Amino acid sequence: MKRGEIYPAKFPFGDVPGMKLRPVLLLSGELGTVPEVLVAYISSVVPAQLLSTDC
């Protein structure tokens, strides 16, 4: 896995049980002693009110 690439990842689907496969942008390499990574969720839905952290 390389930083800056897009990968599929399972995310909770709203307030209903289950997971949905969604694209994510890999922001970091492995972090810590447990192989975890930092990702940004990618969505085609633009909310009516953007947050200051949205890009």
Buried (B, 14 or more C-beta within 10 A) or exposed (E): EEEEEEEEBEEEEEEEEEEEEBBBBBEEEEEEEEEEBEBEEEEEEEEEEEEEEEE
